[in-house]
Each structure stands twice: as structure tokens, then as C-alpha cells.
Amino acid sequence: MTRPFHRPARLEDAESIEGSQDTAVASELAHSAAQALVGGFPETGLTREGVRAVAARGVDEVAELWADSPATTLPGTLWRLLLVREWLRRDPELISRRYATVLDLSTDAEAAARFETAEARPAPSPEQVRAALDTVLAGRTTGSVTALAPLLSATATFLRALAAGSTPTWIEDDADELADPVTRRGSALTATADELDEAARCAAAGLLD
């Protein structure tokens, strides 16, 4: 049985984070928490052990800090990975069906166009993606942001495969617990894949922070 997703409390309700209402402070905390979770940032204000303890409870206590961060920052990237991970946890059967869909491209021009624009590299399975995301979001990475690059690229490929096999729509209902500007926008899966690919390039260059 998968655990239900409980969207993290909004930032203004995070009583344990003093001064979090201030945008600049919130941004600094978002980056510090993300850097401590990933490791390899000796100047971060939070201890890696402390963020690991939070991650063990589902990163709910820090994740909302990341929600408004730009897509190709480390906190913005982790927010997108968290949304993918929670979707995989909550809707594994739906995602598996979308992953396994085989379309007759000779009769579906729209699907053929989506496959034409999708990257040719093999997409990892839902189980592989979830396991990798669980590792990152539990703070069990190798301690360098560059180590994230392959995972970001693989997750992007996975999202494109889902979009190519059915539709680029992600979350359809505004009332859904996973409804977010990231998941509710047009062509959300492919748009997120593009952002993760850009984040992967930044990570590989050591520029994702």
C-alpha cells in the first residue's frame, strides 16, 4: 500500500522556520535546505544530518520552501523531483499503463508527432525512477551536485516517454493534492522534462545551486 500524499503546509504555517514570511529569507532557506539535502555545499547554513532527519519524514517540512523557486535552481529542481516522486507513489497503476502504452503510429498522427520529438534514448521504468528519487529525497546522494545530472536527465526522458505514449497532460484537476503551477500548466510533462534537462546541464557543470 502506498502512503497518501499530504501536501506540505504553506510556508506561512511553518512555525519552526523563523522569519520565513520574508521572501529573501525564504529563498535563502530554500537554497540552504536543498544544498544540505544534496551535499557538497560546505558553506550551507544547515547540517546534512539535520536535513536527512527531515527527509526521513518525507521532506514535508522543507519541501514547501522549494515550491516557488525558479525551475533551474537546486530547490526548484528538487520541488519538481518531489512532485514526480509523489505522483509515482500515489498513482503507480496509472503511470504504469501510460508507460506501457503502445500506439499505432500509422493511424495516430498526433501520437506520431509526439514520438518524433521525443528523445531516442531508452526511458527508465517507473520503478527505477521512483527508487532513484527516493534516494535523492532521503539525502542519500554521493555528496556532489554533479551526481544529480544523470538522474535529472533520466527523469526528463521518463516524463517524455509518458507524454509520447498518451498525453503531455499531468494533473487535470485543480482540486488534486498534486495540483501545482508545475503540474497544471499546458504540456506539463514535456515542459517539466525540458526544465529537468536544463537543470541536468547546470548540474553537470557544477552550476546548480
C-alpha positions as CSV (number, residue, x, y, z in Angstrom):
1,M,0.0,0.0,0.0
2,T,1.4,3.4,-0.9
3,R,1.2,6.2,1.7
4,P,-1.2,9.1,0.9
5,F,0.4,12.3,-0.2
6,H,-0.1,15.1,2.3
7,R,0.9,18.4,0.6
8,P,3.3,20.3,2.9
9,A,2.0,23.1,4.9
10,R,2.2,26.5,3.3
11,L,5.3,28.5,4.1
12,E,3.4,30.9,6.3
13,D,2.3,28.0,8.5
14,A,5.8,26.6,9.1
15,E,6.2,27.9,12.6
16,S,9.5,26.3,13.1
17,I,11.1,28.5,10.4
18,E,11.6,31.9,12.0
19,G,11.3,34.8,9.5
20,S,10.1,32.6,6.7
21,Q,7.5,35.1,5.6
22,D,10.2,37.4,4.2
23,T,10.8,36.5,0.6
24,A,14.6,36.9,0.8
25,V,14.9,34.8,3.9
26,A,12.6,32.1,2.4
27,S,14.7,32.0,-0.7
28,E,17.9,31.6,1.4
29,L,16.3,28.9,3.5
30,A,15.1,27.1,0.4
31,H,18.6,27.0,-1.1
32,S,20.2,26.1,2.2
33,A,17.8,23.2,2.8
34,A,18.3,21.9,-0.8
35,Q,22.1,22.2,-0.6
36,A,22.2,20.4,2.7
37,L,20.0,17.6,1.4
38,V,22.2,17.0,-1.7
39,G,25.5,17.7,-0.1
40,G,28.7,19.1,-1.5
41,F,28.0,22.7,-0.3
42,P,30.3,23.3,2.7
43,E,29.0,26.8,3.3
44,T,25.4,25.9,3.7
45,G,23.7,27.0,6.9
46,L,22.0,23.7,7.7
47,T,23.7,20.4,8.6
48,R,23.3,17.5,6.3
49,E,22.4,15.3,9.2
50,G,19.6,17.7,10.2
51,V,18.1,17.7,6.7
52,R,18.4,13.9,6.5
53,A,16.2,13.7,9.6
54,V,13.6,15.9,7.9
55,A,13.9,13.8,4.7
56,A,13.2,10.7,6.6
57,R,9.8,12.1,7.5
58,G,9.0,12.8,3.8
59,V,10.8,16.2,3.3
60,D,7.4,17.8,4.0
61,E,9.0,20.2,6.5
62,V,11.3,21.8,3.9
63,A,9.7,21.0,0.6
64,E,7.2,23.9,0.5
65,L,10.2,26.2,0.8
66,W,11.2,25.0,-2.7
67,A,7.8,25.4,-4.4
68,D,8.3,29.0,-5.7
69,S,12.0,28.6,-6.6
70,P,13.0,29.0,-10.3
71,A,13.0,25.8,-12.3
72,T,16.7,25.6,-12.9
73,T,17.8,26.3,-9.3
74,L,18.5,23.4,-7.0
75,P,15.4,24.0,-4.8
76,G,13.2,24.4,-7.9
77,T,14.6,21.2,-9.3
78,L,14.1,19.3,-6.1
79,W,10.5,20.5,-6.0
80,R,9.9,19.0,-9.4
81,L,11.5,15.8,-8.4
82,L,9.3,15.7,-5.3
83,L,6.2,16.1,-7.4
84,V,7.2,13.3,-9.8
85,R,8.0,11.1,-6.8
86,E,4.7,11.7,-5.1
87,W,2.8,11.0,-8.3
88,L,4.7,7.8,-8.7
89,R,3.8,6.8,-5.2
90,R,0.2,7.7,-5.5
91,D,-0.8,6.6,-9.0
92,P,1.6,3.7,-9.8
93,E,-1.1,1.8,-11.9
94,L,-2.0,4.8,-14.0
95,I,1.6,5.6,-14.6
96,S,2.5,2.0,-15.5
97,R,-0.4,1.9,-18.0
98,R,0.8,5.1,-19.6
99,Y,4.4,3.8,-19.7
100,A,3.3,0.6,-21.3
101,T,1.0,2.1,-23.9
102,V,1.8,1.0,-27.4
103,L,0.3,3.2,-30.1
104,D,-0.3,2.5,-33.8
105,L,1.6,5.4,-35.2
106,S,0.4,4.8,-38.7
107,T,-3.1,5.9,-37.7
108,D,-2.4,8.4,-35.0
109,A,-0.7,11.4,-36.5
110,E,-0.6,13.4,-33.2
111,A,1.0,10.5,-31.4
112,A,3.5,10.0,-34.2
113,A,4.5,13.7,-33.9
114,R,5.0,13.3,-30.1
115,F,7.2,10.2,-30.6
116,E,9.1,12.1,-33.4
117,T,10.0,14.9,-31.0
118,A,10.7,12.5,-28.0
119,E,14.4,11.6,-27.4
120,A,15.5,8.3,-28.7
121,R,17.3,7.1,-25.6
122,P,15.6,4.4,-23.6
123,A,13.3,5.6,-20.8
124,P,13.8,4.1,-17.3
125,S,10.9,2.3,-15.8
126,P,8.6,3.9,-13.2
127,E,10.2,1.6,-10.5
128,Q,13.7,2.7,-11.4
129,V,12.7,6.4,-11.4
130,R,11.0,6.1,-8.0
131,A,13.9,4.3,-6.4
132,A,16.3,6.9,-7.6
133,L,14.1,9.8,-6.5
134,D,13.6,8.1,-3.1
135,T,17.4,8.0,-2.7
136,V,17.9,11.7,-3.5
137,L,15.0,12.9,-1.4
138,A,16.2,10.9,1.6
139,G,19.5,12.7,1.4
140,R,21.4,9.6,0.4
141,T,23.3,11.0,-2.6
142,T,27.1,10.9,-3.1
143,G,27.5,14.5,-1.8
144,S,28.0,16.3,-5.0
145,V,25.5,18.2,-7.2
146,T,27.1,16.9,-10.3
147,A,25.9,13.4,-9.3
148,L,22.4,14.6,-9.9
149,A,22.9,15.2,-13.6
150,P,22.2,11.6,-14.8
151,L,19.1,11.3,-12.6
152,L,17.7,14.6,-13.9
153,S,18.3,13.5,-17.5
154,A,16.7,10.1,-16.8
155,T,13.7,11.6,-15.2
156,A,13.2,14.0,-18.1
157,T,13.4,11.1,-20.5
158,F,10.8,9.2,-18.4
159,L,8.4,12.1,-18.5
160,R,8.8,12.5,-22.2
161,A,8.0,8.8,-22.7
162,L,4.8,9.2,-20.7
163,A,3.9,12.2,-22.7
164,A,4.7,10.5,-26.0
165,G,2.7,7.4,-25.1
166,S,-0.5,9.1,-24.2
167,T,-0.7,12.9,-23.5
168,P,1.6,15.6,-22.1
169,T,-1.1,16.4,-19.5
170,W,0.0,15.8,-15.9
171,I,-2.6,16.7,-13.3
172,E,-6.0,17.6,-14.7
173,D,-8.0,18.8,-11.6
174,D,-7.3,22.0,-9.7
175,A,-8.5,20.3,-6.5
176,D,-6.0,17.5,-6.8
177,E,-3.4,17.3,-4.0
178,L,-0.7,17.4,-6.6
179,A,-2.2,20.4,-8.4
180,D,0.6,23.0,-8.7
181,P,1.7,25.6,-11.3
182,V,4.3,22.9,-12.4
183,T,1.7,20.1,-12.9
184,R,-1.3,22.1,-14.1
185,R,0.3,24.0,-17.0
186,G,-0.2,23.1,-20.6
187,S,2.0,20.2,-21.7
188,A,3.2,19.9,-18.2
189,L,5.1,16.6,-18.6
190,T,7.2,17.9,-21.5
191,A,7.6,21.3,-20.0
192,T,8.9,19.7,-16.8
193,A,11.2,17.4,-18.8
194,D,12.7,20.4,-20.6
195,E,13.4,22.1,-17.2
196,L,15.0,19.0,-15.8
197,D,17.2,18.6,-18.9
198,E,18.4,22.2,-18.4
199,A,18.9,21.5,-14.7
200,A,20.9,18.4,-15.6
201,R,23.2,20.5,-17.8
202,C,23.7,23.0,-15.0
203,A,24.3,20.2,-12.5
204,A,26.9,18.5,-14.8
205,A,28.8,21.9,-14.9
206,G,28.5,22.3,-11.1
207,L,26.3,25.3,-11.6
208,L,23.0,24.1,-10.0
209,D,22.7,25.7,-6.6
